Amino acid sequence: MSVRRKWLRAIFMVMLAGACFLGAISPKDIENTLNVMNETKIEFSLRDENDSGDDGPEGYARWK
């Protein structure tokens, strides 16, 4: 992780702590926000009408 990214994360954490201290955000909301940030992202791809499922990208045929 770059130094800039670490500083941005530190500033974000300080802002969250300040909001919690002032009562603007509850600690449970902060915990939920941090959990969402750390969730694994999953991507799905949908078949189109030309996809038979047997070929790979750009005409690459898998061995059968």
Secondary structure by P-SEA (a helix, b strand, c coil): ccaaaaaaaaaaaaaaaaaaaaccccaaaaaaaaaaaacbbbbbbbbccccccccccccccccc
